[in-house]
Amino acid sequence: MTDLSPLMPAAEALISDFTRTGHMIATAESCTGGLIAAVLTEVPGSSAVVERGFVTYSNEAKAEAIAVPAGLIADKGAVSREVAMAMAEGALAASRADVAVAVTGVAGPGGGSPEKPVGLVHFGFAAKGRPTTHEEHRFGDLTRAEIRLATVAVALAGLSKLNE
């Protein structure tokens, strides 16, 4: 089991801040398999903030659950800027949340390529009434667990910015 304790101070601060503003969060997760939502819901009172989470590990799930166009996935690949942004927008549209984060990447240890190496993660951040944004992180030669934890940390930081 992955040790979530290093992430808990950021998650607690995020839940507190979002509770104060009354904003709700949705997550759309591929390479983290629900870990962002899991970290958030470890915090007491998170039900006031976490509206829902989508684990869209397969391409079909991305298309069916959060309306990511199958053609976009086929054209750009599941691990891409465009798909991450479409995932965030889809999670926002398929929920009652005010903000959404989406992650898609290569957690390893296999599955990477020269163009999309292990450790590459694309983030999409969507908020009602604001343009969707993207971040790309290349975490490098870390373990699967380390890549997933680093991904959650970046997602929490990005969500905090959406609540400013």
C-alpha positions in Angstrom: 0.0 0.0 0.0 1.2 3.5 -0.8 2.0 5.8 2.1 -0.2 8.8 1.7 1.0 10.7 4.7 3.4 13.1 2.9 0.3 14.3 0.9 -2.0 14.8 3.8 -1.0 18.4 4.8 -1.7 19.6 1.2 -5.0 17.7 1.1 -6.1 19.0 4.4 -5.3 22.6 3.4 -7.2 22.1 0.1 -10.3 20.7 1.8 -10.3 23.6 4.3 -9.9 26.2 1.6 -12.5 24.7 -0.7 -14.9 24.3 2.3 -14.4 28.0 3.0 -15.2 29.0 -0.6 -18.0 26.5 -1.1 -16.4 25.1 -4.2 -16.7 21.4 -5.2 -14.1 19.2 -7.0 -14.3 16.4 -9.5 -11.4 14.2 -10.5 -10.8 12.3 -13.7 -7.9 9.9 -13.2 -6.1 7.5 -15.4 -2.5 6.8 -14.3 -3.4 7.4 -10.6 -6.4 5.1 -10.6 -8.4 7.1 -8.1 -5.5 8.1 -5.8 -6.2 11.8 -6.0 -9.8 11.2 -4.8 -8.5 8.8 -2.2 -6.2 11.3 -0.8 -8.8 14.0 -0.7 -11.4 11.7 0.9 -8.9 10.7 3.7 -9.6 14.2 5.1 -12.6 14.5 7.5 -15.2 16.8 6.0 -14.1 16.1 2.5 -17.7 15.3 1.5 -18.4 19.0 1.5 -15.8 19.4 -1.3 -15.4 16.2 -3.3 -18.3 16.0 -5.6 -17.2 12.9 -7.5 -14.3 11.1 -9.0 -14.0 9.2 -12.3 -11.4 6.5 -12.7 -11.1 6.3 -16.5 -8.2 4.0 -16.9 -9.2 2.6 -20.3 -9.8 4.6 -23.5 -13.4 3.3 -23.5 -14.0 4.6 -20.0 -12.6 8.1 -21.0 -15.1 8.1 -23.9 -18.1 6.6 -22.1 -17.9 8.3 -18.7 -16.6 11.7 -19.4 -17.2 12.1 -23.2 -13.6 12.3 -24.4 -13.9 11.9 -28.1 -12.6 8.5 -29.2 -11.2 10.2 -32.3 -9.2 12.5 -30.2 -7.7 9.6 -28.3 -7.0 7.7 -31.5 -5.3 10.8 -33.0 -3.4 12.2 -30.1 -3.0 9.2 -27.8 -4.5 8.8 -24.3 -1.3 10.3 -22.8 -1.5 13.8 -24.4 -2.2 17.4 -23.6 -5.4 17.3 -25.6 -6.8 14.3 -23.9 -5.9 15.6 -20.4 -7.8 18.8 -21.1 -10.8 17.0 -22.6 -10.8 14.7 -19.5 -11.0 17.7 -17.2 -13.7 19.4 -19.2 -15.6 16.1 -19.4 -15.4 15.6 -15.6 -16.6 19.1 -15.0 -19.5 18.7 -17.5 -20.5 15.3 -16.0 -20.6 16.5 -12.4 -21.9 19.3 -10.3 -18.4 20.4 -9.4 -16.9 23.9 -9.8 -13.5 22.6 -10.7 -11.9 19.5 -12.1 -8.5 17.9 -12.4 -7.6 15.2 -14.8 -4.4 13.2 -15.1 -3.2 10.8 -17.8 0.3 9.5 -18.0 2.8 6.6 -18.0 3.4 5.4 -14.5 5.6 2.5 -15.5 7.6 0.5 -15.0 6.8 -0.5 -18.6 4.7 1.1 -21.3 6.9 4.0 -22.1 8.3 5.1 -25.5 10.8 7.6 -26.6 8.0 10.1 -27.3 6.1 9.2 -24.2 8.5 8.0 -21.6 7.8 6.5 -18.2 7.2 9.4 -15.8 5.4 11.6 -18.4 2.1 12.9 -17.0 -0.3 15.4 -18.5 -2.6 17.4 -16.3 -5.8 19.1 -17.2 -7.4 21.7 -14.9 -11.0 23.0 -15.6 -13.1 25.5 -13.8 -16.5 26.9 -14.6 -16.3 30.1 -16.5 -12.5 29.9 -17.0 -10.3 28.5 -19.7 -9.0 25.0 -19.3 -5.3 24.8 -18.5 -2.6 22.1 -19.0 0.6 21.1 -17.3 3.1 18.5 -18.5 5.4 16.9 -16.0 8.2 14.5 -16.7 9.0 12.9 -13.4 11.8 10.7 -14.8 13.2 7.5 -13.6 11.1 7.0 -10.5 9.2 3.9 -9.3 5.5 3.5 -10.2 4.5 4.5 -6.7 6.7 7.6 -6.7 5.3 8.8 -10.1 1.8 8.3 -8.8 2.5 10.2 -5.5 4.3 13.0 -7.4 1.2 13.2 -9.8 -1.1 13.6 -6.8 1.1 16.3 -5.3 1.0 18.3 -8.6 -2.8 17.8 -8.9 -3.4 19.1 -5.3 -1.3 22.2 -6.0 -3.1 22.8 -9.3 -6.5 22.5 -7.6 -5.4 25.0 -5.0 -4.6 27.5 -7.7 -8.1 27.0 -9.1 -9.7 28.0 -5.8 -7.8 31.4 -5.7 
